[in-house]
Amino acid sequence: MRVLIVDDDAGLRDILRDRLLPRADAVDLAADAATAEAMAGRGYDALLIDIILPDCDGATLIRRLRKAGVRSRIVAMSGGGPGRSALEALASAEALGADAVLFKPFDTPRLLDAVFGAARPAAAAE
């Protein structure tokens, strides 16, 4: 299983990668929406996307990816941000096509369940 993590926090990206690697075949990292969009067509089985990114709202990124035909499992994550609660942000992401949502902070079992629990291989979805 291949996973793409999209988060602007380098430390968090590394922690998430370390938690996913024992169960994933590969975990790639993107720091912003533009990089994620460029990488999304590489056959990822799951994308873990933060809602607050430096160049684009994560919910908008999810909408763009779905519109572009990305059928990978998408897990949105957020701890909230300026003027927006995590609940509002994640509800928006879910409405735009996220398969699962995670409220930060979350533990490893919850992360693994969200990413691998009902994952659908990208190759099978095409």
Salt bridges, closest charged atoms under 4 A:
ASP7 OD2 - LYS104 NZ 3.19
ASP14 OD1 - ARG17 NH1 3.34
ASP18 OD1 - ARG17 NE 3.54
ASP28 OD2 - ARG2 NH2 3.34
GLU37 OE1 - ARG64 NH1 3.19
ASP50 OD1 - LYS104 NZ 3.15
ASP57 OD1 - ARG84 NH1 2.95
ASP99 OD2 - ARG66 NH2 2.81
ASP99 OD2 - ARG120 NH2 3.12
